[in-house]
Amino acid sequence: MKYLISFALRFFPRPFLQRVGNSGIKIFSIFYIGKKVECVICTHRYRKFMPYGRLNPRKNALCPNCLSLERHRLIWLYLKDKTNFFSASLNMLHIAPEYCFIGRFKKLKNLTYTTADLESPLADVKMDIHHMPFEDQKFDVVFCNHVMEHVEDDFQAMREIYRVLKPGGWAIVQSPIDEKLETTYEDSTITSPREREKAFGQNDHLRMYGRDYKTRFEKLGFLVDVNQFNQTFSSELKKKYGLPEKEEIFVFRK
């Protein structure tokens, strides 16, 4: 199974996989029947979660029902425990929307919810993140996860997020980070897909962020909260809910 998922992730575009993958993956969920792990988003239980990843698939990662990953389940718990996301009246922009969130966020009566993406058929608005078609200070909340490593100019993309956020608004912007790197690594001379995959983790990534991820965007005006919420869970709960071992949540406030 892990090799099949690895192959699909490397050779099929993410929007395609999000649209058709759910039905296909549910077929294999019969092999994961059990109650040892629980998805906090869809509440389904399994013997374990499915593997996920391009080069070295991670164990206990993908929920067969809603397609949530470790980072999605962590964000969901953070929203429930540390924010007013599920109760306050909020205007939200969700860039590159994740399948596991879309239907559930749309059902929340407190949210005015807009999804946007350049390619995804799941999105309401087709847009280039470098030039968003929204007026200044429109949104209370912006989600933009695992996008910045793909875009040509991540500073311009973050300027746009800052522009469309209301004063006092906040954004969750997660990206893959290599803690061994002091500063973000970029090299436009690497053009081979195989070499880009080695350098940046995926052949469609343009950079690998380092420990400067926070300070990289603070210069744009954001107040960045590097939240250690993940460390509040025991090892047993991390395994039960399929949470990441070390991931921090980056909350960008205006």
C-alpha positions as CSV (number, residue, x, y, z in Angstrom):
1,M,0.0,0.0,0.0
2,K,2.7,2.5,0.9
3,Y,4.4,2.0,-2.5
4,L,1.1,2.6,-4.3
5,I,0.5,5.8,-2.4
6,S,4.0,7.0,-3.0
7,F,3.7,6.4,-6.8
8,A,0.4,8.2,-6.9
9,L,1.7,11.2,-5.0
10,R,4.8,11.5,-7.3
11,F,3.0,11.2,-10.6
12,F,-0.5,12.6,-10.2
13,P,-1.4,16.2,-9.4
14,R,-2.7,16.9,-5.9
15,P,-6.1,18.4,-7.0
16,F,-6.8,15.2,-9.0
17,L,-5.9,13.0,-6.1
18,Q,-8.1,14.9,-3.7
19,R,-11.1,14.7,-6.0
20,V,-10.9,11.0,-7.0
21,G,-8.7,9.5,-4.2
22,N,-11.3,9.4,-1.5
23,S,-13.4,6.7,-3.2
24,G,-10.4,4.7,-4.1
25,I,-8.8,4.8,-0.7
26,K,-12.1,3.8,1.0
27,I,-11.9,0.5,-0.8
28,F,-8.8,-0.3,1.1
29,S,-10.1,0.9,4.5
30,I,-11.5,-2.6,5.1
31,F,-7.9,-3.7,5.8
32,Y,-7.7,-1.1,8.6
33,I,-10.8,-2.1,10.6
34,G,-10.1,-1.6,14.3
35,K,-10.3,0.9,17.1
36,K,-6.7,1.7,18.1
37,V,-6.6,5.1,16.3
38,E,-9.2,7.8,15.9
39,C,-9.5,10.7,13.5
40,V,-10.4,13.7,15.5
41,I,-11.9,15.4,12.3
42,C,-14.3,12.7,11.1
43,T,-14.3,10.6,14.3
44,H,-13.8,7.3,12.4
45,R,-11.7,4.6,14.1
46,Y,-9.2,2.2,12.6
47,R,-6.6,-0.4,13.5
48,K,-4.1,2.2,12.3
49,F,-4.0,5.0,9.8
50,M,-2.6,4.5,6.2
51,P,0.9,5.3,5.2
52,Y,1.5,8.6,3.3
53,G,4.5,10.3,1.6
54,R,6.4,10.5,-1.7
55,L,9.9,9.3,-1.0
56,N,9.6,7.7,2.4
57,P,5.9,7.1,3.3
58,R,5.2,7.9,6.9
59,K,3.4,5.2,9.0
60,N,0.1,6.0,10.7
61,A,-0.6,9.1,8.7
62,L,-3.6,9.2,6.3
63,C,-7.2,8.8,7.5
64,P,-9.0,6.5,5.0
65,N,-12.3,8.2,5.5
66,C,-11.7,12.0,5.3
67,L,-8.1,12.0,3.9
68,S,-6.7,14.0,6.9
69,L,-3.0,13.9,7.7
70,E,-1.2,14.4,10.9
71,R,-0.9,18.2,10.5
72,H,-4.7,18.5,9.7
73,R,-5.7,16.7,12.9
74,L,-3.3,18.8,14.9
75,I,-4.8,22.0,13.4
76,W,-8.3,20.8,14.1
77,L,-7.5,20.2,17.8
78,Y,-5.8,23.6,18.0
79,L,-8.8,25.3,16.6
80,K,-11.1,23.6,19.0
81,D,-9.0,24.0,22.1
82,K,-7.2,27.4,21.6
83,T,-9.4,29.6,19.4
84,N,-13.0,30.8,18.9
85,F,-13.0,29.4,15.3
86,F,-16.1,27.2,15.9
87,S,-18.2,29.8,17.6
88,A,-17.3,33.4,16.5
89,S,-18.7,35.0,13.4
90,L,-15.7,34.9,11.0
91,N,-15.1,35.6,7.4
92,M,-12.6,33.0,6.3
93,L,-10.4,32.5,3.2
94,H,-9.1,29.0,2.6
95,I,-6.3,28.8,0.0
96,A,-5.5,25.4,-1.5
97,P,-8.4,23.9,0.5
98,E,-7.8,20.5,2.0
99,Y,-10.5,17.9,1.4
100,C,-10.8,16.9,5.0
101,F,-11.8,20.5,6.0
102,I,-13.9,21.7,3.1
103,G,-17.2,20.0,3.9
104,R,-17.0,20.5,7.6
105,F,-16.1,24.2,7.4
106,K,-18.9,24.8,4.9
107,K,-21.4,23.4,7.4
108,L,-20.3,25.9,10.2
109,K,-23.0,28.5,10.4
110,N,-20.7,31.0,12.1
111,L,-18.3,31.0,9.1
112,T,-18.5,33.0,5.8
113,Y,-16.3,30.5,4.0
114,T,-14.5,31.1,0.7
115,T,-12.1,28.6,-0.9
116,A,-9.5,29.6,-3.6
117,D,-6.8,28.0,-5.6
118,L,-5.1,28.3,-9.0
119,E,-5.9,24.7,-10.1
120,S,-8.0,22.8,-7.6
121,P,-11.5,21.8,-8.8
122,L,-12.5,21.9,-5.2
123,A,-12.1,25.7,-4.9
124,D,-14.8,28.3,-5.2
125,V,-12.5,30.9,-6.7
126,K,-9.7,30.4,-9.2
127,M,-6.9,32.8,-8.4
128,D,-3.2,33.4,-8.4
129,I,-2.0,33.8,-4.8
130,H,0.4,36.5,-5.9
131,H,-2.5,38.7,-6.9
132,M,-5.6,37.9,-5.0
133,P,-9.0,39.2,-6.3
134,F,-10.2,40.4,-2.9
135,E,-10.3,43.9,-1.4
136,D,-8.1,45.0,1.5
137,Q,-8.9,43.8,5.0
138,K,-11.7,41.4,4.0
139,F,-11.0,38.3,6.0
140,D,-10.8,37.5,9.7
141,V,-9.0,34.2,9.1
142,V,-6.8,32.8,6.3
143,F,-5.6,29.2,6.0
144,C,-2.8,28.6,3.5
145,N,-1.0,25.3,4.3
146,H,1.8,23.7,2.3
147,V,1.6,26.3,-0.4
148,M,4.5,28.7,0.1
149,E,7.1,26.1,-0.9
150,H,5.4,25.9,-4.3
151,V,5.0,29.6,-5.2
152,E,7.4,31.7,-7.3
153,D,7.5,34.6,-4.8
154,D,6.6,33.6,-1.3
155,F,7.1,37.1,0.0
156,Q,4.6,38.5,-2.5
157,A,2.1,35.7,-1.5
158,M,2.5,36.6,2.1
159,R,2.1,40.3,1.4
160,E,-1.2,39.4,-0.2
161,I,-2.3,37.4,2.8
162,Y,-1.4,40.4,5.0
163,R,-3.3,42.8,2.7
164,V,-6.6,40.8,2.8
165,L,-6.5,40.2,6.6
166,K,-8.5,42.5,8.8
167,P,-6.6,44.3,11.6
168,G,-6.6,41.7,14.4
169,G,-7.0,38.9,12.0
170,W,-4.9,35.8,11.9
171,A,-3.6,33.2,9.4
172,I,-2.3,29.6,9.8
173,V,0.4,29.1,7.2
174,Q,2.2,25.8,7.5
175,S,5.1,24.7,5.3
176,P,7.6,21.8,5.4
177,I,10.6,22.9,7.5
178,D,14.0,21.3,7.8
179,E,15.3,22.1,11.3
180,K,18.8,21.3,10.3
181,L,18.8,24.4,8.0
182,E,19.6,27.7,9.7
183,T,18.2,29.6,6.7
184,T,15.8,28.8,3.8
185,Y,17.5,27.0,0.9
186,E,16.7,28.1,-2.7
187,D,18.5,27.3,-5.9
188,S,16.9,28.1,-9.2
189,T,19.7,26.4,-11.2
190,I,18.4,23.0,-10.0
191,T,16.0,22.1,-12.8
192,S,16.1,18.3,-13.0
193,P,12.9,16.9,-11.4
194,R,14.9,14.2,-9.7
195,E,17.5,16.7,-8.3
196,R,14.7,19.0,-7.2
197,E,13.1,16.2,-5.3
198,K,16.4,15.5,-3.5
199,A,17.0,19.1,-2.7
200,F,13.6,20.3,-1.7
201,G,11.6,17.1,-0.9
202,Q,9.4,17.3,-4.0
203,N,10.1,18.2,-7.6
204,D,7.4,20.9,-7.5
205,H,8.9,22.6,-4.5
206,L,10.9,25.8,-5.1
207,R,12.6,26.0,-1.7
208,M,13.2,24.2,1.6
209,Y,12.4,26.4,4.6
210,G,14.8,26.5,7.5
211,R,14.7,27.7,11.1
212,D,14.3,31.3,9.7
213,Y,10.7,30.6,8.6
214,K,9.3,32.8,11.4
215,T,11.7,35.7,10.9
216,R,11.4,35.5,7.1
217,F,7.9,36.8,7.2
218,E,8.0,39.0,10.3
219,K,9.6,41.7,8.2
220,L,6.4,42.0,6.3
221,G,4.6,43.2,9.5
222,F,3.2,39.9,10.9
223,L,3.4,39.1,14.5
224,V,4.2,35.3,14.4
225,D,3.2,33.0,17.2
226,V,5.2,29.7,17.0
227,N,2.8,27.6,18.9
228,Q,4.0,24.5,20.8
229,F,0.4,23.1,21.1
230,N,1.7,19.7,19.9
231,Q,3.8,19.3,23.0
232,T,0.7,19.2,25.2
233,F,-0.2,15.7,24.1
234,S,1.3,12.5,25.5
235,S,3.0,10.0,23.3
236,E,0.0,7.7,23.7
237,L,-2.5,10.4,22.5
238,K,-0.2,11.4,19.6
239,K,-0.3,7.8,18.4
240,K,-4.0,7.4,19.0
241,Y,-4.9,10.5,17.0
242,G,-2.1,10.2,14.5
243,L,-0.5,13.5,15.3
244,P,3.0,14.7,14.2
245,E,5.8,14.2,16.6
246,K,7.4,17.7,16.4
247,E,5.3,20.0,14.2
248,E,4.8,23.6,15.4
249,I,1.8,25.7,14.4
250,F,2.7,29.0,12.9
251,V,0.0,31.6,13.5
252,F,0.5,34.9,11.6
253,R,-1.3,37.8,13.3
254,K,-2.0,41.3,11.9
